[in-house]
Amino acid sequence: MLLKSRTMIKKVSAFTEPIYITRPVLPDLAEYSVKLREIWNSQRLTNDGPQHELFEKELIKFLKVPDISLFNNGTIALIVACQSLRLSGEVITTPFTFPATSHVLSWNNIKPIFCDIDPSTMNIDSERIESMITPQTTGILAVHVYGTPCDVTGIQKVAERYGLRVVYDAAHAFGVEIDDRGIGAFGDITMFSFHATKLFHTAEGGALTYNNRALKPRIDFLKNFGIKNQEEVVMPGINGKMNELQAALGLLVLEMVEEERQKRKVLIDVYSECLMDIDGVTVIKNGSRVYKNSNQYFVIRIDEKLFGRSRDYVYEEFKKYNVFARKYFHPLCSDYSCYKYLPSSRKENLPVANKVVKEVLCLPLYGGLAASDIERICDMLKSFRGKKAL
Ligand SMILES: *Cc1c(COP(=O)(O)O)cnc(C)c1O
């Protein structure tokens, strides 16, 4: 076994062009030009124009959600989600996420309370939430990390028992479904990001989805300065509107997203096959339940003891071969200078997150990669193994 794996190591050469973590899906420029012509003719560039209206309808269908509001980006959308539910005081969240998740709480003058994560899904550990609730707690802000759904049932139960609101950050979970139900139909509000690095994008953009349609007027006032009509401004809103150029791009990218997802699925299978028997490398599977995944990321965990090299070593080594992996989500939010003073940020409170954050590595994944590129990346990874592993 040991001998076999040693002989399998090939000498690999660096890529001549850099391979980045992702590449945006882009429609044919001529098709976008047709859309731009429509916009030019309509003379409407933003504020609920025809592209925006159509895009909302198409997304409701695609995402299998009752209702939606579009935004200029996911972060503003999430800030508005907290405002619309009147969250205040303390909100329980995960430290293992992109900075935006905890920052939106700060922008709402809410104290983030970091809860440790589940070692298998890397999402907030629903069983630990209850122990973090105080009289100041008003909500839970959970993230479907790498597109793996949170324990939506467990989270809902705690929320109902304590009268808390639930907001999901689904920036990685576009098109994910649980038992044929759109991921955006769980909790009170779900945020999607349409940033260029996500599976689905509008260059910059985002959305909130929700079951309770009564939320729509408030959310839509909040993203448009609180303007109700020419005579009334009813709340201190912000400018969170998605413009017509973004919506038109979104309509075209939406037509391509399923094909992109399928292509990525094939590449994920190539990766998984190539990396199956490497000691110290674990391929992250997106959960065991029956659902559709976004295939936004391909993530591995590197166990330094078994692999003989650390995740950071591998990450640096890849760069020499023109491969730009990403350490999503390093550092933990609880280690940022603005949050590390919080009692919930202490390492003893977050043992799983502190272990996971040293091991995860996202490898390049986008439809334009060839299976042979993936095999080459895997051969590189094998060649990085340390002495201890051999
Ligand atoms: C990308 C991302 C965001 C931010 O979305 P923007 O549209 O870039 O503002 C928020 N949360 C997570 C988990 C993300 O990955």
The ligand as a Gaussian input file, in Angstrom:
#p B3LYP/6-31G(d) Opt

LIG

0 1
 C      -19.957000      36.366000      -0.549000
 C      -20.507000      36.229000       0.806000
 C      -21.222000      37.279000       1.413000
 C      -21.260000      38.667000       0.860000
 O      -21.986000      38.856000      -0.266000
 P      -21.754000      40.154000      -1.175000
 O      -22.769000      39.995000      -2.240000
 O      -20.339000      40.076000      -1.718000
 O      -21.966000      41.357000      -0.346000
 C      -21.824000      37.044000       2.643000
 N      -21.702000      35.861000       3.263000
 C      -21.007000      34.842000       2.731000
 C      -20.929000      33.550000       3.478000
 C      -20.367000      35.000000       1.491000
 O      -19.628000      33.994000       0.999000

